[in-house]
C-alpha cells in the first residue's frame, strides 16, 4: 500500500513539473509576436565573398520566463538547403548557466552579427529567424519569422573571366549647345 502511494506521489509530482514547464513555453509562444526583431539590411547583401547580417531583437517585459533557455538562430534558406549563422543562447533569471540573462520583469535585448560564405544559389534565399525555448528536457519552437527575401549580389552579375574590355564609339557630347529665337 505504501509503495503504490509513493509511486502515485512521484507520478503526480512529475506531471505537475512537466505541465508547469509546458505552461511557460506556451505563454512564450503566445507572446512571440511582441518580440521585436530587425535585420540591418533587407534584403541581405553580399560583400566581397560573404553575406553579413546584423540581427537585433528585444523581448518585452514578462515574456522571458525565469526557468527558460532560449536559443535564437538566424538561418538562410535557399533551394531546399539551409545555412545557419551563429546562434545566441539566452536564459531566464533562475537558470544556472553562463548565457546572457534576460530579466522577467523588464525584458531585454540582444544582437547577433555574423557572416557566411556566399554561394551563387543564395541569390533567391530567405532569412529566417528561429527561437527554440527549453525548460529542463522539454524543447519547443517559440519564434519563427521570415525576413529579407533575396540576396543583393550585384557584383556577381559582371562576368569578367576573359579579362578584355570592349571600347566602342558613342555619341557622347560633353556640352550641348541650344539656341532659341524670340518672336
Backbone torsions as a table, in degrees:
resi	resn	phi	psi	omega
1	UNK	NA	-46.3	-179.5
2	UNK	-66.3	-35.2	-179.6
3	UNK	-65.2	-44.0	179.6
4	UNK	-67.2	-33.6	176.5
5	UNK	-65.6	-39.0	178.1
6	UNK	-63.7	-44.3	179.2
7	UNK	-63.0	-41.5	179.2
8	UNK	-63.6	-43.0	179.5
9	UNK	-63.9	-41.2	178.6
10	UNK	-64.7	-42.6	-179.8
11	UNK	-65.4	-40.7	178.8
12	UNK	-65.4	-43.5	179.3
13	UNK	-63.0	-41.6	177.8
14	UNK	-63.5	-43.6	179.4
15	UNK	-62.7	-41.2	178.8
16	UNK	-62.4	-44.5	179.6
17	UNK	-64.3	-42.7	-179.3
18	UNK	-65.1	-46.7	-177.8
19	UNK	-70.3	-29.8	175.6
20	UNK	-66.0	-42.8	177.0
21	UNK	-62.8	-41.5	178.8
22	UNK	-62.1	-38.9	-178.3
23	UNK	-62.7	-42.0	179.1
24	UNK	-64.3	-42.4	179.6
25	UNK	-67.0	-39.4	178.4
26	UNK	-65.8	-37.4	178.0
27	UNK	-64.2	-41.3	177.7
28	UNK	-64.9	-39.1	-179.4
29	UNK	-66.3	-37.2	178.5
30	UNK	-68.2	-33.6	-178.7
31	UNK	-91.0	4.4	-174.1
32	UNK	-61.3	-28.2	179.7
33	UNK	-71.7	-13.1	176.5
34	UNK	-84.9	-11.2	176.9
35	UNK	-74.9	126.4	179.3
36	UNK	-93.5	129.0	178.2
37	UNK	-128.7	139.4	176.3
38	UNK	-146.7	148.6	178.6
39	UNK	-112.6	141.3	-174.9
40	UNK	-60.6	-39.4	177.3
41	UNK	-129.3	135.1	178.7
42	UNK	-135.1	113.3	1.8
43	UNK	-72.5	164.7	-179.7
44	UNK	-67.5	156.6	-175.0
45	UNK	-118.9	148.4	173.0
46	UNK	-90.3	130.7	175.0
47	UNK	-125.3	118.0	-176.4
48	UNK	69.1	-116.1	-179.6
49	UNK	-117.8	20.1	-176.7
50	UNK	-143.7	166.2	176.8
51	UNK	-113.0	123.5	179.8
52	UNK	-114.0	137.8	177.0
53	UNK	-125.4	154.8	170.8
54	UNK	-131.7	107.7	-178.6
55	UNK	-104.8	126.9	175.7
56	UNK	-121.0	147.9	-179.2
57	UNK	-150.1	158.2	178.3
58	UNK	-140.3	136.2	178.0
59	UNK	-100.1	134.4	178.1
60	UNK	-73.2	167.5	176.6
61	UNK	-62.0	143.8	177.4
62	UNK	64.5	20.2	174.9
63	UNK	-91.8	-49.4	-172.7
64	UNK	-81.6	106.2	-177.3
65	UNK	-67.2	152.0	-170.9
66	UNK	-68.6	-25.7	-176.5
67	UNK	-108.4	17.6	-174.1
68	UNK	-102.4	143.5	168.7
69	UNK	-113.1	130.7	-177.4
70	UNK	-123.2	127.2	176.9
71	UNK	-110.0	118.1	179.8
72	UNK	-102.9	126.2	-177.4
73	UNK	-131.9	118.4	170.4
74	UNK	-79.8	134.9	-176.8
75	UNK	-130.2	135.9	175.0
76	UNK	-100.0	114.8	-178.1
77	UNK	-102.8	130.0	178.8
78	UNK	-156.4	136.5	173.8
79	UNK	48.0	41.2	179.7
80	UNK	79.4	3.5	179.3
81	UNK	-115.6	163.4	176.7
82	UNK	-138.6	139.3	173.4
83	UNK	-126.3	124.4	-177.3
84	UNK	-93.1	138.1	170.5
85	UNK	-82.8	-180.0	178.3
86	UNK	-62.3	136.3	178.7
87	UNK	-98.2	160.9	178.8
88	UNK	-127.1	129.4	179.2
89	UNK	-105.9	129.9	178.1
90	UNK	-124.0	161.0	-175.8
91	UNK	-140.1	158.7	174.5
92	UNK	-78.3	176.0	-173.9
93	UNK	-67.6	-28.7	-176.0
94	UNK	-94.8	3.2	179.8
95	UNK	-86.7	133.7	179.3
96	UNK	-98.4	88.8	177.8
97	UNK	-152.5	-179.9	-176.9
98	UNK	-107.6	44.5	179.2
99	UNK	-106.6	173.5	177.3
100	UNK	-67.1	130.6	-177.9
101	UNK	-93.2	129.4	176.1
102	UNK	-109.1	115.6	-179.1
103	UNK	-66.4	143.8	-179.7
104	UNK	-70.0	-46.0	-174.1
105	UNK	-70.1	-38.4	-173.6
106	UNK	-107.1	-14.3	-175.6
107	UNK	76.7	-165.7	-179.0
108	UNK	-176.5	-177.5	-177.8
109	UNK	-134.8	168.2	178.4
110	UNK	-150.1	166.9	178.2
111	UNK	-147.5	135.4	176.1
112	UNK	-124.1	124.6	175.0
113	UNK	-123.5	124.0	-178.5
114	UNK	-157.6	164.3	176.1
115	UNK	-139.2	151.2	176.5
116	UNK	-130.6	160.4	178.8
117	UNK	-69.8	141.5	-178.9
118	UNK	-83.5	139.2	173.7
119	UNK	-123.4	135.1	-178.4
120	UNK	-54.3	-26.1	178.6
121	UNK	-69.9	-13.0	-177.7
122	UNK	-78.6	-2.2	-178.3
123	UNK	-59.8	-33.0	179.9
124	UNK	-107.6	47.4	-177.8
125	UNK	-96.6	165.2	175.2
126	UNK	-130.3	133.9	177.3
127	UNK	-87.3	125.0	-179.9
128	UNK	-119.8	134.9	176.8
129	UNK	-108.5	125.0	-179.2
130	UNK	-117.1	142.1	175.3
131	UNK	-130.2	116.5	179.8
132	UNK	-109.1	120.4	-179.0
133	UNK	-98.1	145.3	-179.4
134	UNK	-134.4	132.2	168.4
135	UNK	-125.7	120.4	-176.1
136	UNK	52.9	-113.7	-178.7
137	UNK	-102.8	2.9	-176.8
138	UNK	-98.2	127.8	-178.6
139	UNK	-122.4	138.6	-178.3
140	UNK	-146.9	139.3	175.2
141	UNK	-73.2	120.5	-176.9
142	UNK	-103.6	-40.7	-176.5
143	UNK	-124.6	134.0	168.5
144	UNK	-152.2	108.4	-179.0
145	UNK	-130.9	144.3	177.5
146	UNK	-97.3	137.9	177.2
147	UNK	-132.5	165.4	163.5
148	UNK	44.6	75.4	175.7
149	UNK	-71.8	126.8	177.8
150	UNK	90.1	165.8	177.8
151	UNK	-129.7	128.3	176.2
152	UNK	-79.2	113.1	-177.8
153	UNK	-133.1	55.7	-175.3
154	UNK	-60.9	-35.8	-177.2
155	UNK	-62.5	-24.6	-179.2
156	UNK	-80.7	-9.2	-179.5
157	UNK	-75.1	-22.9	179.6
158	UNK	-84.6	119.2	177.4
159	UNK	-99.1	103.7	-176.5
160	UNK	-117.9	44.5	-175.7
161	UNK	-76.5	-33.4	-177.5
162	UNK	-85.3	-14.5	175.0
163	UNK	76.1	16.5	-179.0
164	UNK	-108.0	141.8	176.7
165	UNK	-109.5	135.7	-179.7
166	UNK	-103.1	127.3	178.4
167	UNK	-114.6	133.9	-179.1
168	UNK	-136.3	156.7	178.4
169	UNK	-70.0	149.0	177.3
170	UNK	-139.6	176.1	-179.4
171	UNK	-105.4	32.8	-177.8
172	UNK	-71.8	131.1	174.4
173	UNK	-122.6	123.8	-178.7
174	UNK	-64.5	-43.6	180.0
175	UNK	-122.7	130.9	176.9
176	UNK	-111.6	121.4	-178.8
177	UNK	-94.2	134.1	175.8
178	UNK	-129.2	135.1	175.9
179	UNK	-125.5	143.9	178.5
180	UNK	-135.8	145.6	177.9
181	UNK	-110.2	139.5	178.0
182	UNK	-84.4	150.1	-179.7
183	UNK	-102.5	NA	NA
